[in-house]
Amino acid sequence: MIPISYPFLKRPRRNRKSIAIRQLVEETTLSAKNLISPFFIVEGEGVRQPIVSMPGIERLSLDLLLKEGEILHAQGIPAIALFPALQASIKDEEGSESWNPNSLICRAIRLLKKELPSLCVIADIALDPFTTHGHDGIVNMKGEVDND
């Protein structure tokens, strides 16, 4: 095996030239500030609903979401991602609940931003939680997902 010689190893001051370059070549560090915690949310109050396919993970009602969000944020986790689990009765072919300003996801975002304004909230805007067919898009007259 022939050792490969990189110019940045011979002239390391190039690696210190700017903050951007230093950050690109620095050692990787991972801490709470680099994490995003996913949350699966449901309607109700005081609801902890185990997700069978993901042992140890639960769907939470908004009151419990807030409590968990407060704990994680206090520990330095800057962001959470929300994934709604909706009742079948409010799903339809078009996913119309997705544009309801009072939907579960909208209420969750408002609650979190009111109570934890510095928390970064990431929302899953896919249509699959809102549609009866479970696809991420609108199904056209041919029965195909219309992504275009």
MILUM-922580 format. One record per residue: residue number from 1; chain; x, y, z of N, C-alpha, C, CB in turn. Coordinates in steps of 0.001 Angstrom, whole numbers. Glycine has a CB too. Example, Ala and Ser with C-alpha at 12.3 -4.5 7.8 and 13.67 -1.06 7.14 Angstrom:
% residues 2
k / c / nx / ny / nz / cax / cay / caz / cx / cy / cz / cbx / cby / cbz
1 / A / 13190 / -5690 / 7800 / 12300 / -4500 / 7800 / 13200 / -3300 / 7800 / 11308 / -4473 / 9046
2 / A / 12850 / -2250 / 7080 / 13670 / -1060 / 7140 / 12900 / 30 / 7870 / 14084 / -598 / 5725
***
This chain:
% residues 148
k / c / nx / ny / nz / cax / cay / caz / cx / cy / cz / cbx / cby / cbz
1 / A / 843 / -1184 / 0 / 0 / 0 / 0 / 883 / 1241 / 0 / -956 / 2 / 1219
2 / A / 611 / 2150 / -894 / 1386 / 3380 / -1005 / 684 / 4472 / -211 / 1565 / 3802 / -2494
3 / A / 1400 / 5111 / 733 / 757 / 6192 / 1495 / 420 / 7367 / 583 / 1670 / 6663 / 2648
4 / A / -725 / 7937 / 807 / -1165 / 9086 / 16 / -767 / 10347 / 761 / -2710 / 9049 / -246
5 / A / -203 / 11272 / 43 / 237 / 12528 / 646 / -752 / 13632 / 283 / 1674 / 12899 / 179
6 / A / -1342 / 14210 / 1284 / -2279 / 15305 / 1062 / -1586 / 16628 / 1347 / -3540 / 15146 / 1947
7 / A / -1758 / 17619 / 481 / -1086 / 18906 / 694 / -1465 / 19561 / 2023 / -1415 / 19850 / -444
8 / A / -2691 / 19345 / 2496 / -3091 / 20013 / 3733 / -2370 / 19424 / 4948 / -4606 / 19908 / 3922
9 / A / -1756 / 18236 / 4800 / -969 / 17673 / 5897 / 420 / 18298 / 5949 / -857 / 16150 / 5751
10 / A / 934 / 18713 / 4811 / 2254 / 19342 / 4752 / 2193 / 20814 / 5147 / 2842 / 19206 / 3350
11 / A / 1093 / 21447 / 4852 / 975 / 22887 / 5114 / -296 / 23137 / 5917 / 960 / 23708 / 3779
12 / A / -295 / 22748 / 7197 / -1528 / 22808 / 7987 / -2072 / 24212 / 8236 / -1297 / 22153 / 9291
13 / A / -1272 / 25251 / 8046 / -1823 / 26597 / 8281 / -2996 / 26895 / 7346 / -727 / 27662 / 8096
14 / A / -3041 / 26205 / 6194 / -4184 / 26371 / 5293 / -5481 / 25964 / 5994 / -3987 / 25536 / 4005
15 / A / -5370 / 25001 / 6896 / -6553 / 24543 / 7625 / -7021 / 25545 / 8669 / -6266 / 23219 / 8292
16 / A / -6196 / 26533 / 8964 / -6557 / 27517 / 9986 / -6896 / 28875 / 9383 / -5423 / 27670 / 10984
17 / A / -6943 / 28951 / 8077 / -7085 / 30231 / 7393 / -8392 / 30950 / 7716 / -6988 / 30020 / 5914
18 / A / -9487 / 30227 / 7805 / -10779 / 30859 / 8101 / -11579 / 29967 / 9042 / -11582 / 31131 / 6794
19 / A / -12571 / 30560 / 9660 / -13452 / 29795 / 10550 / -14134 / 28672 / 9774 / -14513 / 30718 / 11202
20 / A / -14603 / 28978 / 8566 / -15309 / 27968 / 7767 / -14414 / 26762 / 7483 / -15800 / 28579 / 6443
21 / A / -13163 / 27008 / 7091 / -12239 / 25906 / 6812 / -11928 / 25130 / 8088 / -10936 / 26438 / 6182
22 / A / -11705 / 25851 / 9186 / -11430 / 25162 / 10455 / -12588 / 24259 / 10847 / -11158 / 26178 / 11574
23 / A / -13806 / 24734 / 10644 / -14967 / 23915 / 10990 / -15097 / 22701 / 10078 / -16236 / 24750 / 10919
24 / A / -14708 / 22849 / 8825 / -14786 / 21722 / 7891 / -13795 / 20611 / 8225 / -14542 / 22208 / 6478
25 / A / -12628 / 20973 / 8773 / -11599 / 19964 / 9024 / -11481 / 19569 / 10493 / -10273 / 20467 / 8539
26 / A / -12288 / 20167 / 11345 / -12198 / 19832 / 12770 / -12774 / 18444 / 13045 / -12933 / 20885 / 13616
27 / A / -12448 / 17926 / 14207 / -12990 / 16645 / 14631 / -14503 / 16751 / 14784 / -12339 / 16186 / 15951
28 / A / -15178 / 15666 / 14540 / -16624 / 15634 / 14709 / -16955 / 15528 / 16187 / -17251 / 14460 / 13921
29 / A / -17848 / 16386 / 16616 / -18342 / 16301 / 17988 / -19856 / 16214 / 17921 / -17877 / 17531 / 18854
30 / A / -20412 / 15432 / 18803 / -21854 / 15256 / 18828 / -22339 / 15509 / 20240 / -22262 / 13839 / 18341
31 / A / -23330 / 16374 / 20348 / -23899 / 16673 / 21661 / -25402 / 16878 / 21506 / -23226 / 17932 / 22298
32 / A / -26059 / 17160 / 22605 / -27511 / 17369 / 22587 / -27912 / 18455 / 21601 / -28011 / 17729 / 23980
33 / A / -27075 / 19471 / 21427 / -27423 / 20579 / 20526 / -27499 / 20158 / 19059 / -26410 / 21693 / 20673
34 / A / -27026 / 18952 / 18743 / -27063 / 18444 / 17375 / -28226 / 17495 / 17114 / -25776 / 17748 / 17063
35 / A / -29081 / 17287 / 18111 / -30126 / 16274 / 18000 / -31504 / 16863 / 17715 / -30180 / 15464 / 19264
36 / A / -32311 / 16081 / 17039 / -33725 / 16382 / 16816 / -34492 / 15184 / 17362 / -34055 / 16652 / 15273
37 / A / -35443 / 15438 / 18235 / -36224 / 14345 / 18820 / -37568 / 14219 / 18106 / -36439 / 14575 / 20337
38 / A / -37886 / 13034 / 17596 / -39191 / 12850 / 16952 / -40292 / 12630 / 17988 / -39143 / 11663 / 15977
39 / A / -41471 / 13155 / 17689 / -42644 / 12924 / 18532 / -43819 / 12545 / 17652 / -42980 / 14176 / 19385
40 / A / -44512 / 11518 / 18057 / -45713 / 11055 / 17379 / -46875 / 11495 / 18256 / -45705 / 9480 / 17140
41 / A / -47805 / 12252 / 17683 / -48845 / 12881 / 18500 / -50242 / 12396 / 18140 / -48780 / 14384 / 18351
42 / A / -51109 / 12402 / 19163 / -52502 / 11974 / 19008 / -53413 / 12934 / 19754 / -52701 / 10524 / 19522
43 / A / -54692 / 12863 / 19420 / -55713 / 13632 / 20135 / -55882 / 13074 / 21542 / -57064 / 13604 / 19373
44 / A / -56448 / 13905 / 22407 / -56772 / 13458 / 23755 / -55979 / 14194 / 24809 / -56533 / 11986 / 23883
45 / A / -56121 / 13727 / 26024 / -55409 / 14305 / 27156 / -54889 / 13166 / 28019 / -56328 / 15266 / 27980
46 / A / -53634 / 13270 / 28417 / -53027 / 12222 / 29232 / -52837 / 10911 / 28491 / -53859 / 11985 / 30442
47 / A / -52748 / 10979 / 27162 / -52656 / 9757 / 26345 / -51196 / 9399 / 26064 / -53424 / 9936 / 25011
48 / A / -50843 / 8184 / 26423 / -49566 / 7553 / 26057 / -49936 / 6256 / 25356 / -48623 / 7295 / 27328
49 / A / -49712 / 6217 / 24064 / -50150 / 5081 / 23255 / -48918 / 4390 / 22664 / -51130 / 5541 / 22122
50 / A / -48566 / 3201 / 23152 / -47382 / 2508 / 22623 / -47505 / 2248 / 21119 / -47170 / 1179 / 23364
51 / A / -46385 / 2371 / 20415 / -46325 / 2041 / 18994 / -45679 / 660 / 18906 / -45513 / 3132 / 18159
52 / A / -46480 / -337 / 18598 / -46037 / -1735 / 18626 / -44820 / -1964 / 17733 / -47173 / -2655 / 18192
53 / A / -44799 / -1334 / 16567 / -43699 / -1551 / 15624 / -42410 / -835 / 16027 / -44114 / -1095 / 14249
54 / A / -42481 / 16 / 17048 / -41299 / 728 / 17537 / -41241 / 605 / 19064 / -41328 / 2235 / 17098
55 / A / -40748 / -503 / 19572 / -40736 / -723 / 21024 / -40077 / 435 / 21778 / -40007 / -2027 / 21348
56 / A / -40744 / 865 / 22842 / -40233 / 1962 / 23657 / -40661 / 3339 / 23188 / -38759 / 1904 / 23690
57 / A / -41337 / 3413 / 22052 / -41797 / 4694 / 21507 / -43308 / 4768 / 21663 / -41382 / 4860 / 20005
58 / A / -43788 / 5967 / 22014 / -45225 / 6155 / 22238 / -45749 / 7351 / 21462 / -45517 / 6335 / 23729
59 / A / -47028 / 7293 / 21154 / -47743 / 8466 / 20667 / -48207 / 9214 / 21913 / -48962 / 8078 / 19710
60 / A / -48102 / 10534 / 21880 / -48456 / 11349 / 23040 / -49530 / 12362 / 22695 / -47227 / 12063 / 23585
61 / A / -50392 / 12639 / 23657 / -51340 / 13745 / 23511 / -50568 / 15049 / 23725 / -52546 / 13616 / 24531
62 / A / -51175 / 16171 / 23370 / -50471 / 17449 / 23392 / -49979 / 17845 / 24775 / -51362 / 18521 / 22861
63 / A / -50742 / 17549 / 25821 / -50289 / 17906 / 27171 / -49002 / 17166 / 27538 / -51385 / 17595 / 28203
64 / A / -48908 / 15900 / 27165 / -47697 / 15126 / 27450 / -46557 / 15503 / 26509 / -47987 / 13630 / 27341
65 / A / -46899 / 15868 / 25281 / -45898 / 16374 / 24342 / -45202 / 17589 / 24930 / -46544 / 16729 / 22987
66 / A / -45978 / 18512 / 25474 / -45403 / 19721 / 26062 / -44464 / 19370 / 27213 / -46516 / 20661 / 26552
67 / A / -44884 / 18486 / 28093 / -44033 / 18086 / 29226 / -42722 / 17461 / 28740 / -44784 / 17089 / 30138
68 / A / -42823 / 16553 / 27785 / -41622 / 15903 / 27248 / -40736 / 16913 / 26518 / -42010 / 14755 / 26296
69 / A / -41368 / 17815 / 25769 / -40618 / 18852 / 25068 / -39860 / 19752 / 26026 / -41548 / 19683 / 24217
70 / A / -40486 / 20112 / 27130 / -39831 / 20946 / 28148 / -38598 / 20247 / 28711 / -40814 / 21280 / 29287
71 / A / -38738 / 18965 / 29014 / -37618 / 18201 / 29577 / -36454 / 18141 / 28591 / -38069 / 16773 / 29951
72 / A / -36749 / 17773 / 27354 / -35688 / 17648 / 26352 / -35030 / 18987 / 26055 / -36245 / 17055 / 25069
73 / A / -35837 / 20033 / 25955 / -35289 / 21354 / 25660 / -34387 / 21824 / 26801 / -36424 / 22372 / 25419
74 / A / -34773 / 21554 / 28032 / -33950 / 21910 / 29194 / -32624 / 21146 / 29187 / -34715 / 21626 / 30498
75 / A / -32608 / 19977 / 28558 / -31385 / 19181 / 28463 / -30523 / 19584 / 27270 / -31732 / 17707 / 28368
76 / A / -30959 / 20597 / 26526 / -30153 / 21117 / 25428 / -30531 / 20645 / 24047 / -28770 / 20777 / 25658
77 / A / -31587 / 19871 / 23917 / -32028 / 19449 / 22584 / -32813 / 20608 / 21970 / -32905 / 18130 / 22649
78 / A / -32344 / 21146 / 20838 / -32931 / 22367 / 20305 / -34162 / 22184 / 19425 / -31915 / 23079 / 19541
79 / A / -34440 / 20942 / 18996 / -35499 / 20766 / 17999 / -36251 / 19457 / 18190 / -34914 / 20819 / 16600
80 / A / -37526 / 19502 / 17810 / -38335 / 18288 / 17776 / -39049 / 18228 / 16428 / -39362 / 18253 / 18963
81 / A / -39332 / 17015 / 15984 / -40073 / 16802 / 14740 / -41392 / 16127 / 15096 / -39247 / 15936 / 13713
82 / A / -42474 / 16651 / 14554 / -43813 / 16162 / 14886 / -44397 / 15302 / 13768 / -44742 / 17334 / 15174
83 / A / -45023 / 14202 / 14169 / -45679 / 13295 / 13239 / -47061 / 12971 / 13797 / -44835 / 11992 / 13015
84 / A / -48128 / 13464 / 13155 / -49473 / 13232 / 13687 / -50004 / 11841 / 13348 / -50426 / 14283 / 13155
85 / A / -50735 / 11279 / 14287 / -51473 / 10030 / 14063 / -52944 / 10388 / 14208 / -51037 / 8872 / 15082
86 / A / -53664 / 10370 / 13104 / -55045 / 10854 / 13099 / -56059 / 9723 / 13142 / -55290 / 11703 / 11876
87 / A / -57216 / 10046 / 13677 / -58326 / 9097 / 13693 / -58823 / 8896 / 12264 / -59481 / 9596 / 14620
88 / A / -59202 / 7683 / 11943 / -59675 / 7358 / 10593 / -60863 / 8216 / 10185 / -60054 / 5888 / 10509
89 / A / -61677 / 8631 / 11139 / -62892 / 9391 / 10824 / -62620 / 10771 / 10231 / -63719 / 9546 / 12063
90 / A / -61413 / 11311 / 10400 / -61141 / 12645 / 9829 / -60247 / 12578 / 8591 / -60484 / 13540 / 10878
91 / A / -59898 / 11386 / 8162 / -59106 / 11227 / 6943 / -60036 / 11169 / 5739 / -58224 / 9952 / 7014
92 / A / -59542 / 11661 / 4595 / -60294 / 11531 / 3348 / -59321 / 11361 / 2189 / -61211 / 12763 / 3118
93 / A / -59854 / 11210 / 981 / -59031 / 10972 / -208 / -58059 / 12112 / -495 / -59917 / 10757 / -1410
94 / A / -58463 / 13346 / -190 / -57638 / 14517 / -508 / -56734 / 14949 / 638 / -58521 / 15667 / -899
95 / A / -56923 / 14394 / 1813 / -56130 / 14825 / 2965 / -56502 / 16214 / 3436 / -54664 / 14787 / 2629
96 / A / -57801 / 16539 / 3351 / -58247 / 17907 / 3645 / -57961 / 18352 / 5081 / -59722 / 18022 / 3378
97 / A / -57791 / 17423 / 6002 / -57443 / 17807 / 7378 / -56082 / 18502 / 7418 / -57432 / 16565 / 8300
98 / A / -55257 / 18281 / 6413 / -53922 / 18888 / 6382 / -53969 / 20404 / 6248 / -53119 / 18309 / 5241
99 / A / -55050 / 20940 / 5707 / -55144 / 22405 / 5612 / -56120 / 22991 / 6629 / -55571 / 22809 / 4208
100 / A / -56523 / 22217 / 7595 / -57374 / 22699 / 8679 / -56501 / 23469 / 9681 / -58125 / 21508 / 9380
101 / A / -56751 / 24765 / 9883 / -55918 / 25543 / 10808 / -56048 / 25094 / 12265 / -56276 / 27005 / 10705
102 / A / -57054 / 24286 / 12561 / -57232 / 23763 / 13918 / -56886 / 22279 / 14009 / -58665 / 23985 / 14380
103 / A / -56123 / 21791 / 13054 / -55744 / 20374 / 13055 / -54823 / 20075 / 14237 / -55051 / 19992 / 11721
104 / A / -54650 / 18812 / 14510 / -53779 / 18374 / 15597 / -52377 / 18955 / 15447 / -53713 / 16847 / 15642
105 / A / -51822 / 18884 / 14260 / -50458 / 19367 / 14046 / -50365 / 20881 / 14242 / -49978 / 18990 / 12642
106 / A / -51358 / 21623 / 13757 / -51352 / 23082 / 13931 / -51475 / 23462 / 15401 / -52493 / 23724 / 13130
107 / A / -52345 / 22772 / 16126 / -52491 / 23051 / 17567 / -51213 / 22710 / 18322 / -53673 / 22256 / 18155
108 / A / -50562 / 21633 / 17931 / -49305 / 21241 / 18580 / -48234 / 22307 / 18371 / -48814 / 19884 / 18037
109 / A / -48121 / 22793 / 17149 / -47122 / 23824 / 16850 / -47414 / 25095 / 17639 / -47093 / 24130 / 15339
110 / A / -48674 / 25529 / 17642 / -49027 / 26744 / 18397 / -48711 / 26590 / 19883 / -50517 / 27073 / 18213
111 / A / -49059 / 25449 / 20451 / -48802 / 25203 / 21870 / -47302 / 25248 / 22173 / -49387 / 23844 / 22292
112 / A / -46524 / 24539 / 21382 / -45086 / 24488 / 21620 / -44429 / 25851 / 21449 / -44441 / 23487 / 20687
113 / A / -44818 / 26596 / 20418 / -44205 / 27909 / 20192 / -44624 / 28919 / 21255 / -44577 / 28434 / 18806
114 / A / -45823 / 28759 / 21805 / -46272 / 29647 / 22884 / -45501 / 29355 / 24172 / -47793 / 29488 / 23124
115 / A / -45389 / 28088 / 24515 / -44779 / 27692 / 25786 / -43255 / 27558 / 25726 / -45370 / 26388 / 26236
116 / A / -42729 / 27208 / 24571 / -41283 / 27016 / 24396 / -40823 / 27746 / 23134 / -40926 / 25495 / 24312
117 / A / -40843 / 29077 / 23144 / -40579 / 29832 / 21917 / -39206 / 29581 / 21288 / -40715 / 31281 / 22203
118 / A / -38218 / 29190 / 22072 / -36890 / 28967 / 21496 / -36708 / 27549 / 20948 / -35829 / 29244 / 22539
119 / A / -37700 / 26698 / 21140 / -37642 / 25343 / 20598 / -37905 / 25382 / 19092 / -38669 / 24418 / 21310
120 / A / -37062 / 24721 / 18326 / -37281 / 24599 / 16883 / -38270 / 23454 / 16661 / -35924 / 24347 / 16106
121 / A / -39368 / 23746 / 15979 / -40398 / 22738 / 15732 / -40409 / 22406 / 14242 / -41805 / 23239 / 16204
122 / A / -40220 / 21142 / 13942 / -40204 / 20657 / 12566 / -41480 / 19854 / 12363 / -38918 / 19791 / 12261
123 / A / -42208 / 20158 / 11298 / -43474 / 19469 / 11051 / -43373 / 18611 / 9795 / -44629 / 20483 / 10916
124 / A / -43908 / 17420 / 9880 / -43990 / 16527 / 8730 / -45175 / 16997 / 7890 / -44149 / 15013 / 9170
125 / A / -44892 / 17529 / 6716 / -45976 / 18074 / 5898 / -46473 / 17092 / 4837 / -45519 / 19348 / 5230
126 / A / -46068 / 15847 / 4960 / -46525 / 14830 / 4021 / -48026 / 14598 / 4177 / -45754 / 13516 / 4232
127 / A / -48661 / 14137 / 3127 / -50109 / 13906 / 3154 / -50514 / 12550 / 3721 / -50657 / 14037 / 1773
128 / A / -49585 / 11610 / 3824 / -49980 / 10252 / 4224 / -50729 / 10160 / 5551 / -48769 / 9399 / 4304
129 / A / -50448 / 10989 / 6573 / -51248 / 10861 / 7798 / -52694 / 11328 / 7634 / -50598 / 11644 / 8908
130 / A / -52961 / 12084 / 6576 / -54259 / 12729 / 6403 / -55180 / 12036 / 5402 / -54053 / 14134 / 5975
131 / A / -54636 / 11093 / 4627 / -55432 / 10465 / 3569 / -55889 / 9058 / 3941 / -54632 / 10415 / 2281
132 / A / -57026 / 8678 / 3391 / -57553 / 7333 / 3640 / -56720 / 6266 / 2932 / -59013 / 7242 / 3183
133 / A / -56096 / 6630 / 1818 / -55294 / 5659 / 1066 / -53863 / 5559 / 1589 / -55272 / 6032 / -407
134 / A / -53433 / 6523 / 2420 / -52116 / 6459 / 3034 / -50956 / 6863 / 2152 / -51882 / 5111 / 3506
135 / A / -51253 / 7391 / 952 / -50175 / 7844 / 76 / -49769 / 9266 / 441 / -50604 / 7769 / -1405
136 / A / -48566 / 9634 / 18 / -48022 / 10958 / 295 / -48493 / 12023 / -687 / -46530 / 10899 / 283
137 / A / -49388 / 11691 / -1553 / -49888 / 12640 / -2533 / -51343 / 12364 / -2853 / -49050 / 12591 / -3801
138 / A / -51875 / 13192 / -3711 / -53263 / 13049 / -4151 / -53323 / 11941 / -5208 / -53823 / 14406 / -4719
139 / A / -54299 / 11073 / -5099 / -54487 / 10010 / -6089 / -55414 / 10543 / -7179 / -55075 / 8703 / -5430
140 / A / -54954 / 10464 / -8441 / -55744 / 11000 / -9553 / -56812 / 10004 / -10009 / -54827 / 11361 / -10730
141 / A / -57515 / 10364 / -11073 / -58621 / 9545 / -11577 / -58163 / 8164 / -12064 / -59325 / 10275 / -12709
142 / A / -56879 / 8034 / -12413 / -56345 / 6753 / -12875 / -55905 / 5870 / -11703 / -55167 / 6985 / -13825
143 / A / -56034 / 6389 / -10481 / -55605 / 5635 / -9310 / -54114 / 5732 / -9041 / -55984 / 4204 / -9469
144 / A / -53459 / 6715 / -9682 / -52019 / 6912 / -9499 / -51782 / 8117 / -8598 / -51303 / 7101 / -10865
145 / A / -50690 / 8085 / -7835 / -50325 / 9248 / -7026 / -49851 / 10340 / -7971 / -49218 / 8894 / -5967
146 / A / -50491 / 11490 / -7896 / -50196 / 12612 / -8788 / -49160 / 13517 / -8118 / -51497 / 13414 / -9136
147 / A / -47904 / 13251 / -8399 / -46823 / 14025 / -7790 / -46361 / 15193 / -8648 / -45659 / 13129 / -7508
148 / A / -46920 / 15340 / -9827 / -46418 / 16377 / -10733 / -47315 / 17547 / -10793 / -46230 / 15841 / -12098
***
